[in-house]
Amino acid sequence: MVTKINQLWAADITYIRLVQEFIYLAVIIDVFSRKCIGWKLGRDIDSELALEALNMALADRKDKGIFNLIHHSDREFNMPHGSMLTDLKKMVSRSA
C-alpha cells in the first residue's frame, strides 16, 4: 500500500498524433500524489526521452527524500534506465 510520496512512481510513453507526424510523451507519475513529476516530449521514442523524464522527476523530488522508491514501467524496452535507478539504490518494477 502506498502511504506517502516517493514510494511508487509509474512511468509510461505514449504518442500524440499531429497533422503530419507523431511526437512522443514520456511521463513519470507519483502514484500517491497522482502528480506528474517528470515529462519529456520528443520526436523519437528512445532512451533519451525516458531518461530526461526521469531526470526531471528526480530533480523535482530531490528535496523531498527518495528512499525505497519503486519505479514501475510496463515497457522495459522503452524505459532503459534500470541501471541508473539501480545506481541510485531504487527498486525497478516492470509488468510482463
C-alpha positions as CSV (number, residue, x, y, z in Angstrom):
1,M,0.0,0.0,0.0
2,V,1.3,3.4,-1.0
3,T,1.1,5.8,2.0
4,K,3.3,8.7,1.1
5,I,5.0,10.4,-1.9
6,N,8.1,8.9,-3.4
7,Q,7.2,5.3,-2.6
8,L,5.9,4.4,-6.1
9,W,6.5,6.1,-9.4
10,A,4.8,4.9,-12.6
11,A,6.3,5.6,-16.0
12,D,4.9,5.4,-19.5
13,I,5.4,6.6,-23.0
14,T,2.6,7.5,-25.4
15,Y,2.3,9.1,-28.8
16,I,0.5,12.2,-29.9
17,R,-0.7,12.4,-33.4
18,L,-0.1,15.8,-35.2
19,V,-1.2,16.7,-38.7
20,Q,1.8,15.1,-40.5
21,E,3.7,13.3,-37.8
22,F,3.7,11.8,-34.3
23,I,5.5,13.0,-31.3
24,Y,6.1,11.0,-28.1
25,L,5.5,11.9,-24.5
26,A,7.3,10.2,-21.6
27,V,5.8,10.8,-18.2
28,I,6.7,9.9,-14.6
29,I,3.7,10.0,-12.1
30,D,4.0,9.8,-8.3
31,V,1.2,7.3,-7.5
32,F,0.5,8.7,-4.1
33,S,0.1,12.3,-5.1
34,R,-1.1,11.5,-8.6
35,K,1.0,14.3,-9.9
36,C,3.2,14.3,-13.0
37,I,6.7,14.9,-11.6
38,G,8.6,14.4,-14.8
39,W,7.9,14.6,-18.5
40,K,9.6,15.0,-21.9
41,L,8.2,15.5,-25.4
42,G,10.3,14.2,-28.3
43,R,10.2,13.2,-32.0
44,D,11.9,9.8,-31.3
45,I,10.9,7.1,-28.9
46,D,14.3,6.4,-27.4
47,S,16.2,6.0,-24.2
48,E,17.0,9.7,-24.1
49,L,13.3,10.6,-23.9
50,A,12.7,8.3,-20.9
51,L,15.9,9.4,-19.2
52,E,15.1,13.1,-19.4
53,A,11.6,12.5,-17.9
54,L,13.2,10.5,-15.1
55,N,15.9,13.2,-14.5
56,M,13.1,15.8,-14.3
57,A,11.3,13.7,-11.7
58,L,14.5,13.2,-9.7
59,A,15.2,16.9,-9.7
60,D,11.6,17.8,-8.7
61,R,11.7,15.4,-5.7
62,K,15.4,15.7,-4.6
63,D,14.5,17.8,-1.5
64,K,11.6,15.6,-0.5
65,G,13.6,12.4,0.2
66,I,13.7,9.5,-2.1
67,F,14.2,6.3,-0.1
68,N,12.9,2.8,-1.0
69,L,11.4,4.1,-4.2
70,I,9.7,1.6,-6.6
71,H,9.8,2.8,-10.2
72,H,7.3,0.9,-12.3
73,S,7.1,0.7,-16.1
74,D,5.2,-1.8,-18.2
75,R,7.5,-1.3,-21.2
76,E,11.0,-2.4,-20.5
77,F,12.3,-1.7,-24.0
78,N,11.2,2.0,-23.7
79,M,12.4,2.5,-20.2
80,P,16.1,1.6,-20.3
81,H,17.1,3.5,-17.2
82,G,17.0,0.4,-14.9
83,S,20.8,0.6,-14.3
84,M,20.5,4.3,-13.5
85,L,17.9,3.5,-10.8
86,T,19.9,0.6,-9.5
87,D,22.9,3.0,-9.1
88,L,20.6,5.3,-7.1
89,K,19.6,2.3,-5.0
90,K,15.9,2.4,-6.1
91,M,13.7,-0.6,-6.9
92,V,12.6,-1.1,-10.5
93,S,9.4,-2.9,-11.3
94,R,8.1,-3.9,-14.8
95,S,4.9,-5.7,-15.9
96,A,5.3,-8.5,-18.4
